[in-house]
Amino acid sequence: MQGQTPDSSFIDAVIVGNGPSALILSFILHGNIPCYNVDSPHPDPILHAKLKDATELLQLDVGRLTSHFEASRFPYSTQSLPINSLVDSLVRPFGETDDRDSSTCITWRHDPQRAVRHLALGETAQPGGQWTECPPGTTWDIQSLSYAGMLSLPGYSYYDHHYATHGSPLPAYTRPSRRGMAEYLAAYPRAVGIEDSTRNGQAVSGVSRTQDGFYIASHNIRCKHLILASGIFTEVKPARPLLQPLLSIPSQPSVPAKDKAPLLVIGSGFSAADIIISAARDQKIIHIFKWEPETSPSPLRSCHQQAYPEYAGVYKLMKRSTLPKFTTSRANRRSQAALSPFLKSREWDDIYEPLPNTLVVDVALNGAEGVVTFQRSDGSTFKRHVSGLSYAVGRKGSLAYLDKHLQREILGPQFDHSQDASIAKDTLVASAMADLEVAKDVFIIGSLTSDSLIRYAYGGCVYAAGKIIERCSRDQHCTDGGASPRPTLT
Ligand SMILES: Cc1cc2nc3c(=O)[nH]c(=O)nc-3n(C[C@H](O)[C@H](O)[C@H](O)COP(=O)(O)OP(=O)(O)OC[C@H]3O[C@@H](n4cnc5c(N)ncnc54)[C@H](O)[C@@H]3O)c2cc1C
């Protein structure tokens, strides 16, 4: 067992995960209390009126505060959970149109008396969750979807970090690279003083409910509250057995990309797009993707041409392949002129072969290449040589670190013990809508709640922290204002 304590210790809360949501929650549990700043009022006068006399935000009456959202002229998010939409709009009242936090309506008041003894245990080598990895086939330079302000955690923003490390301000509306984001998140715990509670390289397993809380067998820790921040992007969905041989084709770094057989990319979302964007300019690509715009549109569809030229560009290539071909040279010239720099950067007609709704029906290996038989939706088949496979149909999370009883408490009585406790984007959305406390003293935060963007993680963290801090203040296990020994792992 890794990270075991010599004696079983009892602490107020254990957070499973060390990604952005775990870091935000840990920041609050250190006694950083979010408060409504009446001197920087929300531009929605109705919301301001509801908040101005009760400024502490840990105990939010979400129903009352959001009851007018639907009819409001302010663009409150309707896609996210109400608590996430509410807190996001207080942190960033102007949303993406104001990337810096100068207009925020929240101040963080430090009150060490209300700190809660907790640990955030995450399996990655440094804090940052899924940002600590560079998915195969992509590069560390790939830009995030969100602007820096939307990725910033409380108390030390991405802008603060850039200034601290570069000595110059970062321009507003910057989309940080994956590397930049990983470095920011790695630096965050020390910058805001929460590194005493953040433990990396710690895979949690064997979590069970006890009479007075939970037991974490992997670390021999007992705790009163359990917060699941383990995310929905931990495991790559595996390719089906037929495709597996393509994954074992050795890469040939010495062969120039232009001389290689096409790379087969399967997937219709951001991960597949990242692989296409990261590929060498003259690497030929065969792209299989699901095209069902009415029932199951690609998430790339929502990417605006100006904000996300690469993702919008890949979407355009995919869409173009499903339309009748342009016939007049005038239409062709017009469409060429409208191309983004990304689309102009490669000879797409020569290197990109889109195959919407196409199936792989046979695979054979021929030396350092694969020979793949494809089947179109009309039943016709054809073959292509490929130099490898990038399978990017998505990722999933897992609650396998909980014992079967806890899994069932969270996933419901219909959960069959033979199932593998996988968590997709929508698995816990109904539970999250009802209550982020998905079982007694068990909370979900971050992407597990189905709101996967960092900006929406604040709401769940404020909610969970509010409940835990309130209960701890009346509980015998409550911290004594920092005088209790900090939880240790040896
Ligand atoms: C390719 C990609 C691009 C993205 N781009 C953006 C973007 O631009 N903007 C944005 O806001 N969001 C983006 N996201 C969404 C992403 O969900 C959030 O940015 C954020 O990482 C969510 O944080 P989290 O803390 O919920 O989970 P995660 O960051 O996923 O962290 C959870 C961590 O818990 C760990 N864990 C799981 N099980 C255990 C266990 N048993 N023991 C210990 N540790 C465990 C996991 O390994 C993981 O490291 C992107 C996601 C992906 C996949």
The ligand as a Gaussian input file, in Angstrom:
#p B3LYP/6-31G(d) Opt

LIG

0 1
 C       -8.405000      17.558000     -24.101000
 C       -9.188000      18.387000     -23.117000
 C       -9.193000      19.776000     -23.214000
 C       -9.883000      20.545000     -22.293000
 N       -9.870000      21.909000     -22.421000
 C      -10.520000      22.669000     -21.522000
 C      -10.510000      24.108000     -21.607000
 O       -9.923000      24.691000     -22.495000
 N      -11.175000      24.807000     -20.658000
 C      -11.814000      24.212000     -19.615000
 O      -12.360000      24.912000     -18.766000
 N      -11.861000      22.865000     -19.530000
 C      -11.248000      22.083000     -20.444000
 N      -11.312000      20.723000     -20.355000
 C      -12.212000      20.121000     -19.335000
 C      -11.570000      19.619000     -18.032000
 O      -12.586000      18.843000     -17.476000
 C      -11.266000      20.697000     -17.020000
 O      -10.336000      21.609000     -17.563000
 C      -10.676000      20.235000     -15.683000
 O       -9.489000      19.488000     -15.881000
 C      -11.632000      19.454000     -14.817000
 O      -11.048000      19.349000     -13.548000
 P      -11.405000      18.207000     -12.536000
 O      -10.690000      18.557000     -11.287000
 O      -12.849000      18.004000     -12.467000
 O      -10.830000      16.839000     -13.170000
 P       -9.462000      16.401000     -13.806000
 O       -8.661000      17.532000     -14.298000
 O       -9.818000      15.332000     -14.770000
 O       -8.649000      15.759000     -12.575000
 C       -9.065000      14.593000     -11.916000
 C       -7.827000      13.844000     -11.465000
 O       -8.207000      12.823000     -10.540000
 C       -7.359000      11.720000     -10.749000
 N       -7.924000      10.496000     -10.205000
 C       -8.919000       9.723000     -10.713000
 N       -9.108000       8.634000      -9.938000
 C       -8.222000       8.727000      -8.928000
 C       -7.910000       7.893000      -7.815000
 N       -8.544000       6.749000      -7.591000
 N       -6.922000       8.289000      -6.977000
 C       -6.248000       9.441000      -7.183000
 N       -6.487000      10.263000      -8.223000
 C       -7.464000       9.912000      -9.085000
 C       -7.248000      11.657000     -12.268000
 O       -6.120000      10.917000     -12.653000
 C       -7.120000      13.124000     -12.614000
 O       -5.760000      13.483000     -12.647000
 C      -10.619000      19.924000     -21.250000
 C      -10.627000      18.530000     -21.162000
 C       -9.918000      17.758000     -22.074000
 C       -9.938000      16.258000     -21.952000

